[in-house]
Amino acid sequence: MTHLKISHFFLLFIVLTLVVACSPSPTESNLVENRAIWQSQALENYQYKLSVFCNCPSVFDEPLIVEVQGGVATSISNANSGEEVERKYMANYDTLGKLFDVIQHAIDANADEISVKYNPNYSYPTNISIDYDLDGIDDEVGYTISDFEIR
């Protein structure tokens, strides 16, 4: 009888360990939920302001205005001067959909710290903060998305 109890306990332990190990993190669950809501709205024409905080090229020293038409960035400009920005710097986040990918990449890379806030109406990320290595230097990156307008 004791052997049977130990076997059941051991089996329960293994199942619980697998469930916990395979369960998505709260950050990943929130990402999946908010991405699904964002995609369900099928918003393809919009504009937003993006501020990037990182050890990056100087193009990110000032906020950027990103215009998206048909789901593709059609214009990226400096919010203060209006000057167009080279698209090569924006390839990974020139649409709100790609910002969801930035979050997923941080999750997949096992970043030490990920913090994301989402817009309560449209579910796009409004603030993303990632620290890939808490002991590292200059590996932190942050994104603030504001002034969202449907076009």
C-alpha angles and dihedrals in degrees: 000000000000091000089055092051091050091049092051091047091049092048091049090049092052093048093049091047091052093047092051093044093049097042116104117247118252088254091053093045090052090047093052093046096047094042089053091051091046092049093046090062091059092211106174102158115061146114131222142173116241126196116187122198114196147099089280141126115306090252085086095055090097132036119273131218113221120195118196125193123178089357093301128104107249099174135020116181142162106267092220104040101024091228116149116250124223107260094220088077092053102045094111098047112022092121132039089243090061091053088063086056090053089057092047090050090054090050092048090048090053093237111198094232131020125172123178133175121193133207108258094220105040102017097228116139113267098179128021123181121180130179108182095188121018089203094045128095125231095002094110120105133181136187129195118193118195144149093045113184129179111226 
